[in-house]
Amino acid sequence: MKKVLFALTLSIVLALGSQPAFAQAKKKTTAPADAPAAAAPKATDAEKAKTDRPIPYSGDVAAVDASAKTITLKAKDPTKQRVLRVSDTTAVVSVAGETETPAKLSEVKADAYITGTYRKAADGSLEAVKVKLGMVKTVRAPKPKAEGDAKPKK
């Protein structure tokens, strides 16, 4: 009896599960040879707003080049350091408690911890929107593992 029920259940599952395999494939339409090529799709307002949105950053300063107006942030891998371009519209501020006071690029020093936001420029460079000096680096404590979460060693 159990074998019959199992066989019946299996056949129903296979019958219902295989129906999408018999569905008709969509036909691809091709444009006539004399038709003009389709124009490149334009970015929608939502996509443009998403790419134009400032991206947050934080890190230790590796170098500051006042003549080139750039700040280089340290990275574990030196080939992946981020170089932020500082423009006339970049807001450089010093933070003390809850207050922000205007600051200058010359106040940014190597090994200082900074935070802020940047935007990706059309040429691929990173343009700083805001640079905050005097921030305190916070380190998150690792989550404690429960005793049952430990994986056995192989």
Secondary structure, DSSP 8 states (H G I E B T S, - for coil): -HHHHHHHHHHHHHHHHTGGGGS---------TTS---------HHHHHHHHS-EEEEEEEEEEETTTTEEEE--SSGGG-EEEE--TT-EEEEEETTEEEE--GGG--TT-EEEEEEEE-TTS-EEEEEEEES------------GGG-----
